[in-house]
Amino acid sequence: MGGVAIVFFGPPGSGKGTQASRLAQKMQLPQISTGDLLRYHVGAGTEIGKIAKPIMESGNLVPDELVTQMLRERLKQDDAICGALFDGYPRTTAQARSLDALLAETGKSVLVVLHVDVPDEAIVDRLAKRAQIEGRADDTPETIRARLRVYREKTAPVAGYYEAQGLLVTIDGDRTIDEVFSEVDSVVYQRLVQPAPA
Ligand code: AMP
């Protein structure tokens, strides 16, 4: 059966998680954050967590196969039957292809990719603030720099993958949460009414 898959795409600290969480509430769909899933595995000390921990602390990407395996399990849960919002995934073109394949298994496809765009200066500021509030282990200045570099090298090219399919919509994320959300909401509504041609 069909279902809705929406991808939130953007650099660390762009606010994509906040936007995904608001849309998830409104659409009554689960927000699937691979970062949160990995932090859960690290906290629980699973095999995946043991492999992921040092990689996450360095700001690098966890291997694609591991992320895909974790996501396959997550998508089997009942709450994802009607679809999901993806936050911080896919982060490589290989992951984007895996997501297409995983969704196709249950007759779903990506409806739209919301690229939340924020200038680098604003990101460094936001991440420094988040570090104070949340105390995330990977929000230190060196890791922030490493994560931005990894984003540019490995994740930014994913935009081209989706742009070629007419799925990418870039949204100015350097505004208030409400302003950004109002655009997110209207873009999603438009796509639900009129999806991109296959
Ligand atoms: P996030 O919370 O999305 O910023 O992710 C925190 C860290 O988890 C990243 O810096 C990566 O080390 C790892 N991570 C999260 N999602 C992925 C993914 N889709 N692919 C590879 N690594 C990921």
Boltz pocket constraint, residues with backbone or C-beta under 6 A from the ligand:
constraints:
  - pocket:
      binder: B
      contacts: [[A, 12], [A, 34], [A, 35], [A, 36], [A, 38], [A, 52], [A, 55], [A, 56], [A, 57], [A, 59], [A, 60], [A, 61], [A, 62], [A, 63], [A, 67], [A, 87], [A, 88], [A, 89], [A, 90], [A, 91], [A, 95], [A, 138], [A, 147]]
      max_distance: 6.0
